[in-house]
Amino acid sequence: ALSLFLAAILAFPGAVVLVLAGSAVFVSIANMAFKTVLMFASLRIRKPRATPINVTQLPLGASRISLLIPLLREAEVAETLLTHLRSLKYPAALTEVFFLLESDDHLTRNTLSRLHLPYSFQVLTVPPGDLRTKPRALNYALPVPSGDIIGVYDAEDRPDPGQLRKVVEGFRDADPQVACLQGRLGFFNMKTNLLSRCFCIEYAGWFSVFLKGLERLDLPIPLGGTTLFFRRTALIDCGGWDAHNVTEDADLGMRLYRLGYRTGLIDSDTLEEANCRIWPWIRQRSRWIKGYMVTWRIHMRNPQSLLHDMGGRATAAFHLLFVGAILAALLTPVHLLFW
């Protein structure tokens, strides 16, 4: 395909540039139109919030939450992470935390051992394997927790202290088909440089506007990588995470929708560190686009089945979300030509 493309450029350079430019304009208009629809949908008024839960009056064994936190060479942030986890305002008797470590990550293990973990905090060792991915670690740990709500955090996360209470409130007030609650992500290093500021603007639009629009229109939501909370039964029904997908949570959001489940949003923030260096940012975005390609290809193995499971409107949104993002990235060099 690459050889044919290069041959076409040499033989018909004007026509190729015209086609690429037209494609870039079409993709930009489609993406902008879709996000404009989501923006207006996000303005819909939601039903009033229910009475907040008083966590001190919860009966023992009710709304037990298990938090899974994969760590890989995260010794430097382990102590800060532990401080923020301890600040979560939810009964310790109803909370359990599992740190998921690779078998050869001795530095992080030694750091955690020196921090004197509370009794409800445990370290799980993921056995050696060909894969060393976050979703593989999560799948390994999934049978262990006893909570009826499974939460996922990243190593650098700084969740709102009242977040777990809001999760319990959200599941209590949501329809039974709501299997996942997604929190908002923000950054604690927004003012580092221009790149971190752009990250903050992008995430604010994504989590506070576009995801809200997807939820209000009952469309599939590609999950973020952290601050996710699942009903345990639904997560097991989905088969957990795809260990080979680098955007495993976006894929899981699509599978939840195809099985008839829905994702809701909670009014709670988790702060993490924005990528503020160019080369790591390029690697991160390349990985995300690769994951979107894998996710789209997997769900398109049987287009008729996808259409049957999602319906026409949601299938169109699926293509706009994934194909729109993929083409926007691939056509970036063409966009630069306009400058």
C-alpha positions in Angstrom: 0.0 0.0 0.0 2.8 2.4 0.8 4.5 1.6 -2.5 1.3 2.3 -4.4 0.9 5.6 -2.5 4.4 6.7 -3.3 3.9 5.8 -6.9 0.7 7.8 -7.0 2.5 10.8 -5.6 5.2 10.6 -8.2 2.8 10.1 -11.1 -0.1 12.4 -10.0 1.2 14.8 -7.3 -1.5 17.4 -7.8 -4.3 14.9 -7.7 -3.0 13.2 -4.6 -2.5 16.5 -2.7 -6.1 17.5 -3.7 -7.5 14.3 -2.5 -5.6 14.4 0.8 -6.6 18.1 1.3 -10.2 17.3 0.6 -10.1 14.4 3.0 -8.5 16.5 5.7 -11.2 19.1 5.4 -14.0 16.5 5.4 -12.6 14.8 8.5 -12.3 18.2 10.3 -15.8 19.2 9.5 -17.2 15.8 10.6 -15.3 15.9 13.9 -16.3 19.5 14.6 -20.0 18.8 13.7 -20.0 15.7 16.0 -18.5 17.6 18.9 -20.8 20.5 18.4 -23.8 18.1 18.8 -22.2 16.7 21.9 -21.6 20.2 23.3 -25.2 21.2 23.0 -26.3 17.8 24.4 -24.1 18.3 27.4 -26.2 21.4 28.3 -29.3 19.3 29.0 -30.4 19.6 32.6 -30.0 16.5 34.6 -32.4 15.3 37.3 -31.8 16.7 40.8 -29.2 14.9 42.9 -30.5 12.6 45.5 -29.9 12.9 49.2 -26.1 12.3 49.9 -25.2 9.1 51.7 -24.0 9.3 55.3 -21.1 6.9 55.1 -20.9 6.7 58.9 -24.3 5.0 58.9 -23.6 2.4 56.2 -24.1 -1.2 57.5 -21.0 -3.4 57.4 -20.7 -5.3 54.2 -22.8 -2.8 52.1 -21.3 -1.0 49.1 -17.8 -2.6 49.6 -15.3 -1.0 47.3 -12.1 -2.7 46.0 -9.5 -0.5 44.4 -7.0 -1.9 41.9 -3.8 0.1 41.3 -1.3 -1.3 38.8 2.3 -0.1 39.6 5.4 -0.5 37.4 8.6 1.2 38.7 6.6 3.8 40.7 8.7 3.9 43.8 9.1 7.7 43.6 5.3 8.4 43.8 4.3 5.5 46.1 4.3 7.6 49.3 2.3 10.4 47.7 -0.2 7.9 46.3 -0.6 6.3 49.7 -1.2 9.7 51.4 -4.0 10.5 48.9 -5.6 7.0 49.3 -5.6 7.4 53.1 -7.4 10.7 52.7 -10.4 9.1 51.0 -13.4 9.6 53.2 -15.0 6.2 53.2 -15.0 3.6 56.0 -11.9 1.5 56.0 -14.0 -1.6 56.8 -15.7 -1.1 53.5 -12.6 -0.4 51.4 -9.8 -2.6 50.2 -6.8 -1.6 48.1 -4.6 -3.8 46.0 -1.3 -2.7 44.6 -0.5 -4.8 41.5 3.3 -5.3 41.1 5.3 -7.1 38.5 7.4 -9.9 39.9 10.7 -8.2 39.2 9.7 -4.7 40.4 11.7 -5.0 43.6 12.3 -1.3 44.1 8.5 -0.4 44.3 7.9 -3.5 46.5 10.6 -2.4 48.9 9.3 1.1 49.0 5.8 -0.1 49.8 7.1 -2.4 52.6 8.7 0.6 54.3 5.5 2.6 54.3 3.7 0.3 56.7 0.5 -0.2 54.7 -2.9 -0.2 56.5 -4.5 -3.6 57.1 -6.9 -3.1 54.2 -4.0 -2.5 51.7 -2.4 -5.5 50.0 0.3 -6.1 47.5 -0.4 -8.6 44.7 2.4 -9.9 42.6 1.6 -10.5 38.9 3.4 -13.6 37.7 6.0 -13.3 34.9 4.7 -13.5 31.3 5.3 -12.4 27.8 3.0 -9.4 28.3 3.7 -6.7 31.0 0.7 -4.5 30.4 -1.7 -2.8 32.8 -4.8 -4.7 31.6 -3.0 -8.0 32.1 -2.3 -7.1 35.7 -5.9 -6.0 36.2 -7.2 -9.3 34.8 -4.9 -11.3 37.1 -6.2 -9.4 40.1 -9.9 -9.4 39.2 -10.9 -12.7 40.9 -9.2 -11.6 44.2 -11.2 -8.5 45.5 -14.4 -9.0 47.5 -16.0 -5.7 46.8 -19.2 -5.4 44.8 -17.7 -2.2 43.2 -14.3 -2.4 41.5 -12.3 0.9 41.1 -9.2 1.6 39.1 -6.6 4.2 39.8 -3.1 5.1 38.4 0.0 5.6 40.4 0.1 9.4 40.1 -3.6 9.9 40.8 -4.8 12.3 43.5 -8.5 11.6 43.9 -11.0 13.9 45.5 -11.3 12.7 49.2 -15.1 12.4 48.9 -15.0 10.5 45.6 -15.9 7.0 46.9 -19.0 8.3 48.6 -20.0 9.9 45.3 -19.5 6.6 43.5 -21.8 4.8 46.0 -24.4 7.6 45.5 -24.0 7.3 41.7 -24.7 3.6 41.6 -27.5 3.8 44.1 -29.3 6.4 42.0 -28.5 5.0 38.6 -30.4 2.5 36.5 -29.4 -1.1 37.0 -27.9 -1.1 33.5 -25.3 1.5 34.5 -22.3 -0.8 35.0 -19.5 1.8 35.1 -19.0 5.3 36.5 -16.3 7.5 35.1 -14.8 10.4 37.1 -13.2 13.6 35.6 -9.5 13.8 35.1 -7.5 17.0 35.6 -3.9 17.9 36.2 -1.9 19.3 39.2 0.9 20.6 37.1 -1.1 22.6 34.6 1.1 25.7 34.8 4.4 23.9 34.0 4.5 24.9 30.4 2.4 25.5 27.3 2.0 21.7 26.6 0.6 21.1 30.1 -1.8 24.0 29.7 -3.0 22.6 26.4 -3.5 19.2 28.0 -5.6 20.8 30.7 -7.8 22.5 28.1 -8.2 19.3 26.1 -9.2 17.2 29.2 -11.6 19.8 30.4 -13.4 19.7 27.1 -13.3 15.9 26.9 -14.5 15.0 30.4 -16.7 18.0 31.2 -18.4 18.5 27.8 -18.0 15.7 25.2 -18.3 12.7 27.5 -21.3 14.4 29.1 -22.8 14.8 25.7 -22.3 11.1 24.9 -23.9 10.2 28.2 -27.0 12.5 27.6 -27.5 11.1 24.1 -27.1 7.4 25.3 -24.1 6.8 23.1 -21.1 4.6 23.8 -18.4 6.2 26.0 -14.7 5.3 25.5 -13.5 5.0 29.1 -10.4 6.8 30.4 -7.5 4.9 32.0 -8.3 5.7 35.6 -10.9 6.8 38.1 -13.2 4.1 36.8 -15.7 2.2 39.0 -17.5 -0.9 37.9 -20.2 -3.1 39.2 -18.3 -6.3 39.8 -20.9 -8.6 38.1 -20.9 -6.5 34.9 -17.1 -6.4 34.7 -16.9 -10.2 35.0 -19.7 -10.5 32.4 -17.5 -8.5 30.0 -14.6 -10.8 30.6 -12.4 -8.1 32.1 -9.9 -6.1 30.0 -8.2 -6.9 26.7 -4.6 -7.5 27.8 -3.2 -6.9 24.3 -4.9 -3.5 23.8 -3.0 -0.4 24.8 -6.3 1.5 25.1 -8.0 -1.3 27.0 -10.5 1.0 28.8 -11.8 2.6 25.6 -12.3 -0.9 24.2 -14.0 -2.0 27.5 -16.4 0.9 27.2 -17.5 -0.3 23.8 -17.9 -3.9 25.0 -20.0 -2.7 27.9 -22.3 -0.9 25.6 -22.6 -3.8 23.2 -23.7 -6.1 26.1 -26.5 -3.7 27.0 -24.7 -1.9 29.9 -24.2 1.9 30.2 -21.6 4.2 31.6 -22.4 7.2 33.8 -20.4 10.2 35.0 -19.7 11.3 38.5 -19.2 14.9 39.6 -15.7 14.3 41.1 -12.2 15.1 40.0 -8.9 13.2 40.1 -5.7 15.1 39.5 -2.8 13.5 37.7 0.4 14.7 36.1 0.2 16.1 32.6 2.8 15.1 30.1 4.8 18.2 29.6 7.7 17.1 27.4 7.5 16.8 23.7 9.0 13.3 23.0 7.0 11.5 25.8 3.9 13.3 24.6 4.5 12.0 21.0 5.0 8.5 22.3 1.9 8.7 24.4 -0.3 10.0 21.6 1.1 7.4 19.2 0.2 4.7 21.7 -3.3 6.1 22.0 -3.9 6.2 18.3 -2.5 2.6 17.9 -5.0 1.5 20.6 -7.8 3.2 18.8 -6.8 1.4 15.6 -6.8 -1.9 17.4 -10.1 -1.2 19.1 -11.8 -0.2 15.9 -10.4 -3.2 14.0 -11.5 -5.7 16.7 -15.1 -4.4 16.8 -15.3 -4.3 13.0 -14.4 -7.9 12.6 -18.2 -8.5 12.2 -19.8 -5.2 11.1 -23.3 -6.7 11.1 -22.9 -7.9 14.7 -21.6 -4.5 15.7 -24.7 -2.8 14.1 -27.0 -5.3 15.8 -25.5 -4.8 19.2 -25.2 -1.0 19.2 -27.9 0.1 16.8 -27.5 2.6 13.9 -27.0 5.8 15.9 -24.5 4.4 18.4 -22.6 2.6 15.6 -22.3 6.0 13.7 -21.0 7.5 17.0 -18.5 4.7 17.4 -17.0 5.4 13.9 -16.9 9.1 14.5 -15.1 8.6 17.8 -12.5 6.2 16.6 -12.1 6.7 12.9 -12.4 10.5 13.3 -9.5 10.5 15.9 -7.4 8.1 13.8 -7.8 10.1 10.5 -7.3 13.4 12.3 -3.9 12.2 13.6 -2.8 10.6 10.3 -3.8 13.7 8.3 -1.9 16.1 10.5 0.9 16.6 7.9 -1.8 17.6 5.4 -3.3 20.1 7.9 0.2 21.6 8.2 0.3 22.2 4.5 -2.6 24.7 5.0 -0.3 26.8 7.3 
